[in-house]
Amino acid sequence: MEPLQQQMTKRRPMAEINVVPYIDVMLVLLIIFMVTAPMLVQSVPVNLPDVDSTPTEIDPDDTTLMISVSSDGLYYVERGDEDPEPMSLSAVTDYAGKLLKAQPDTRYMIRGDESVPYGKVVLLMGNLQGAGINNVGLVTEAPDPEARP
């Protein structure tokens, strides 16, 4: 019996865990995530205009539809000498879509108050694009040259 007992004492369970393979796997995963993370960022490339660029002259005539977004978020269609009245977004989109069918060479310009939320102007642009109007301009004012430091 003694050889059996001696054999059991030699086969003790190992109480240590070899962590070297786990460290290797973690380093490989870290490298994979570091390489793929920059590719997952989704952004839209935007080229912002320079402040000193020359302004485009726009004559408000029959071929220009000016859509304004007031500071309180209301939409106005300015066409001709009439005093514009506030309209809903769907009414502006319908009007612009009908005008596109009747006069395809119409230019569409959006004037947004600087205090209006950005989403209101983007929503208007998205609805105009949904109506088939792909060429929309944004009207801004040139900065005051005397206001520069």
Backbone hydrogen bonds, N-H to C=O, Kabsch-Sander energy under -0.5 kcal/mol:
donor,donor_aa,acceptor,acceptor_aa,energy
5,Q,1,M,-2.0
6,Q,2,E,-2.3
7,Q,3,P,-2.0
8,M,4,L,-1.8
9,T,5,Q,-1.7
10,K,6,Q,-1.3
11,R,7,Q,-0.9
12,R,10,K,-1.0
19,V,17,I,-0.9
23,I,19,V,-2.1
24,D,20,V,-2.1
25,V,21,P,-2.2
26,M,22,Y,-2.4
27,L,23,I,-2.3
28,V,24,D,-2.1
29,L,25,V,-2.5
30,L,26,M,-2.4
31,I,27,L,-2.2
32,I,28,V,-2.3
33,F,29,L,-2.5
34,M,30,L,-2.3
35,V,31,I,-1.9
36,T,32,I,-2.3
37,A,33,F,-2.1
39,M,36,T,-0.6
40,L,36,T,-0.9
40,L,37,A,-1.0
41,V,37,A,-0.6
41,V,38,P,-0.6
43,S,41,V,-0.6
48,L,46,V,-0.8
53,S,50,D,-1.1
58,I,56,T,-0.5
59,D,57,E,-0.5
61,D,59,D,-1.2
64,T,61,D,-1.4
65,L,107,R,-3.5
66,M,64,T,-0.6
66,M,78,E,-1.7
67,I,65,L,-0.6
67,I,109,M,-3.3
68,S,66,M,-0.5
68,S,76,Y,-2.9
69,V,111,R,-2.9
70,S,68,S,-0.5
70,S,74,L,-2.6
73,G,70,S,-2.1
75,Y,87,M,-1.1
76,Y,68,S,-2.5
77,V,85,E,-0.6
78,E,66,M,-3.6
78,E,76,Y,-0.6
79,R,77,V,-0.7
82,E,79,R,-0.6
87,M,75,Y,-3.0
92,V,88,S,-2.2
93,T,89,L,-2.4
94,D,90,S,-2.5
95,Y,91,A,-2.4
96,A,92,V,-2.6
97,G,93,T,-2.4
98,K,94,D,-2.4
99,L,95,Y,-2.3
100,L,96,A,-2.0
101,K,97,G,-1.6
102,A,98,K,-2.1
103,Q,99,L,-3.4
106,T,103,Q,-1.6
107,R,63,T,-4.3
108,Y,135,N,-0.7
109,M,65,L,-2.8
109,M,107,R,-0.5
110,I,137,G,-2.9
111,R,67,I,-2.8
112,G,110,I,-0.6
112,G,139,V,-0.5
113,D,69,V,-2.4
116,V,113,D,-1.5
120,K,117,P,-1.4
121,V,117,P,-0.9
122,V,118,Y,-2.1
123,L,119,G,-2.5
124,L,120,K,-1.9
125,M,121,V,-2.4
126,G,122,V,-2.6
127,N,123,L,-2.3
128,L,124,L,-2.3
129,Q,125,M,-2.2
130,G,126,G,-2.1
131,A,127,N,-1.3
132,G,129,Q,-1.5
133,I,128,L,-2.5
134,N,132,G,-0.8
136,V,134,N,-0.8
137,G,108,Y,-2.9
139,V,110,I,-2.9
147,A,144,D,-1.2
148,R,145,P,-0.8
